[in-house]
């Protein structure tokens, strides 16, 4: 980034180092104003005969995140990793307790030379991160199920004219309390908002899909 490695860029930003989080925070804070700005811009372009909205093209560009795809994990892999780490930690604790008891018998209980193995600390830290990511995916699955239930109830409460005539009875939505993430649902540990996706050159990257919609006549940007 120029605001980090370029002297002129650092001068213009007064020593500040804005990154993608800064831009996203600005977007979230001023989302309503930015939406109105797009509407005003498109209207001006329509008045100038540059936009018809008859043909709109939507495309996305894969933008790599400042994170490694090796630091992301799918839900199914989280479940397997949790089971493995719990068994591994239990085994390390068993061996540690046995070694501790042996040292107590040799050197006395007041000896402070024994410490927890570094391997145990590493696995406990990793397990905590996996459990937190797993919890977030499960919360998202419940929220999605709750949204489907709310939409189903709203549809059922409509008048008779809004209900389809004939055909199969609409499927009851899943109970939110029983909802679980898909096996392929993923979460990154360094940048949870990014995802593993295939770029235009066929490579898999940990990043974002920045989408834009443009009018077919003059490529006027209509939406980000």
Secondary structure, DSSP 4 states (H G I P E B T S, - for coil): -HHHH-HHHHHHTTT----HHHHHHHHHHTHHHHHHHHHHHHHHHHHTT----SSEEEEEEEEE-SS-GGGEEEHHHHHHHHHHHHHHHHHHHHHHHHHHHHHHHHH-TT-------HHHHHHHHHHHHHHHHHHHHHHHHHHHHHHHHHHHHHHHTS-GGGSPSSSPPPPPPPPGGG----TT-EEESS-TT-EEEE-TTS-EEEEEEEEEEEETTT--EEE-
